Amino acid sequence: MDPSGNVLGVTASGGKFGYGVLYKLAASSWKETTLHNFCNPSTGCADGADCYGPLAMDAAGNLFGTTLYSDCDQHSCDAGIVFERTAGGAYSVIGQFCGGFGCPDGDIPLGVVVDANGNLFGTTEYGGIDDAGTVFQLSYDSGQQQWIETTLYKFCSEQPVCSDGKTPEAPPILSSDGKLYGTTSDGGAGVGGTVFELTP
């Protein structure tokens, strides 16, 4: 929800091309407006498809989110992307994952959270070590005028039994002191998952 009370969200399918939309429901009237149609990745479309995970909004009103799929011509189809839709309405891909088994920076992003400085944090379900998932950060470099992606953690770093957990299935929660908290669906002492804390 934005400061005006409008509700913003995404769908995994439907829309003009069948691959999901970014939409707005206007406060009070709940009139629906489509802000962006995601398109078919197999046709070379690079803006992502099949949105997944919650949106995040920074103090300036810019929206951020993730999709499961990306441009099949240039990347693995299931690599996933992070996108931005500015308060002014411009859409762009700001993060791109390599996709496929063992992708070092992660595969299938699960949504993002944003801190007071505009940094984005998220998890990927797969990729990293033993395809166990990662925690990542995206920060805007004003000098280079581009978003810089950093892998903060690769699950299954504690071998041989992934005692630190593996395969998160939701983005982390950001606390007021800047720490990230989240869960994994597998690994841990009882192989039933873990709750983790990470200081970026």
C-alpha positions in Angstrom: 0.0 0.0 0.0 1.3 3.4 -0.9 1.0 6.6 1.3 -2.2 7.5 -0.5 -3.8 4.2 0.3 -3.6 2.7 -3.1 -3.1 -1.1 -3.1 -0.4 -2.5 -5.5 0.3 -6.1 -6.4 1.3 -8.6 -9.0 -0.2 -11.7 -10.6 1.7 -14.8 -11.8 -0.4 -15.1 -15.0 -3.0 -13.3 -17.1 -2.8 -9.9 -18.6 -2.2 -8.9 -22.2 0.4 -11.6 -22.8 -0.6 -14.2 -20.3 2.5 -13.9 -18.1 1.2 -11.7 -15.3 0.6 -8.0 -14.5 1.6 -5.3 -12.1 -1.6 -3.6 -11.0 -3.0 -0.8 -8.8 -6.3 -0.6 -6.9 -7.2 3.0 -6.3 -8.0 3.9 -2.7 -11.7 4.0 -1.8 -13.1 3.3 -5.4 -10.8 0.2 -5.8 -10.7 0.9 -9.5 -8.1 -1.4 -11.1 -5.3 -0.1 -13.3 -2.7 -2.3 -15.0 0.7 -0.7 -14.6 2.7 -3.2 -16.5 2.1 -6.4 -18.6 4.8 -9.0 -18.3 5.5 -10.8 -21.6 6.6 -14.2 -23.0 10.2 -14.9 -22.1 10.6 -17.4 -25.0 10.1 -14.5 -27.5 13.2 -12.7 -26.2 11.2 -10.4 -23.9 13.6 -9.3 -21.2 11.3 -7.7 -18.6 10.5 -11.0 -16.7 7.5 -13.2 -16.5 5.4 -14.9 -13.8 5.7 -12.5 -10.8 6.5 -14.1 -7.5 6.8 -12.7 -4.0 5.7 -9.4 -2.4 6.4 -6.0 -3.7 8.5 -3.4 -1.8 8.3 0.4 -2.0 11.0 2.9 -1.1 10.5 6.4 0.4 10.3 8.0 -3.1 7.4 5.7 -4.1 9.5 3.4 -6.4 8.2 -0.2 -6.6 10.4 -3.3 -6.6 9.6 -6.9 -7.2 10.7 -10.2 -8.7 9.7 -12.7 -11.4 10.5 -16.4 -11.7 11.4 -16.2 -15.4 13.6 -14.1 -17.7 14.7 -13.7 -21.3 15.1 -17.2 -22.6 17.3 -16.0 -25.5 20.0 -14.5 -23.2 19.7 -16.4 -20.0 18.3 -19.6 -18.5 14.5 -19.2 -18.7 14.1 -19.8 -14.9 16.8 -17.4 -13.9 14.5 -14.7 -12.6 14.9 -11.0 -12.3 14.4 -8.0 -10.0 12.5 -5.1 -11.4 11.8 -1.5 -10.6 8.9 0.7 -11.5 9.6 4.2 -10.6 7.1 6.6 -9.1 7.1 8.3 -12.5 6.0 5.0 -14.3 9.3 3.9 -15.9 9.9 0.1 -15.8 13.4 -1.5 -15.8 15.1 -4.7 -14.9 17.7 -4.0 -12.2 18.9 -7.5 -11.2 19.4 -10.6 -13.3 20.2 -14.1 -12.0 22.1 -16.7 -14.0 19.7 -19.6 -13.4 20.3 -23.3 -13.6 21.7 -25.8 -11.1 24.5 -24.3 -9.1 24.1 -20.7 -10.3 26.5 -18.9 -7.9 24.3 -15.8 -7.4 21.1 -17.6 -7.0 18.1 -18.9 -9.0 14.4 -18.0 -8.5 14.2 -14.8 -6.4 11.4 -14.7 -3.9 10.6 -11.0 -3.5 12.6 -8.2 -1.9 12.5 -5.8 1.1 14.0 -2.3 1.1 15.8 -0.4 3.9 15.8 3.3 4.7 18.8 3.9 2.4 17.1 2.3 -0.6 19.1 -1.0 -0.5 17.1 -4.1 -1.6 17.5 -7.5 0.1 16.1 -10.8 -0.9 16.5 -14.6 -1.1 16.6 -17.1 -3.9 15.1 -20.5 -3.5 17.9 -22.3 -5.5 21.5 -21.6 -6.7 24.5 -21.0 -4.6 26.1 -24.1 -3.0 24.4 -27.4 -3.7 21.4 -25.5 -5.2 20.4 -24.5 -1.6 19.6 -20.8 -2.2 21.2 -17.5 -1.4 20.6 -14.1 0.3 21.4 -11.2 -2.0 21.6 -7.4 -1.9 21.0 -4.8 -4.6 22.4 -1.3 -4.0 22.3 1.7 -6.4 25.7 3.1 -7.3 25.1 6.8 -8.2 28.6 7.1 -9.7 28.2 4.2 -12.1 24.4 4.9 -12.3 23.5 1.3 -12.0 22.4 -1.3 -9.5 25.1 -3.5 -8.0 24.2 -7.0 -6.9 26.0 -8.7 -4.0 25.6 -12.3 -2.7 25.5 -11.9 1.1 25.2 -15.6 1.9 25.0 -19.0 0.3 23.0 -21.6 2.2 24.6 -25.0 2.8 27.9 -23.2 3.7 28.0 -25.3 6.9 28.7 -28.8 5.5 28.3 -31.7 5.4 24.6 -31.6 6.4 23.5 -28.0 5.6 23.1 -27.2 9.3 22.6 -23.6 8.4 19.5 -24.5 6.3 18.7 -24.7 2.6 16.0 -23.6 0.1 14.3 -20.5 1.6 10.8 -20.0 0.2 10.1 -16.3 1.2 12.0 -13.1 1.3 13.6 -12.1 4.6 12.2 -9.7 7.2 14.2 -6.5 7.8 14.4 -5.3 11.4 14.8 -1.8 12.6 18.5 -2.3 13.4 19.2 -3.5 9.8 19.4 -7.2 10.4 17.7 -9.8 8.2 15.6 -12.6 9.5 14.1 -15.5 7.6 13.5 -19.2 7.3 14.5 -22.1 5.2 12.4 -25.1 4.3 15.1 -27.7 4.5 18.4 -28.4 6.2 19.3 -27.7 9.9 19.9 -30.1 12.7 16.7 -32.0 12.1 16.6 -31.5 8.3 13.3 -29.7 8.8 14.5 -26.2 8.1 16.0 -23.3 10.1 15.3 -19.7 11.3 18.3 -17.5 10.5 19.6 -14.1 11.3 22.0 -12.3 9.0 23.8 -9.0 9.4 24.5 -7.4 6.0 
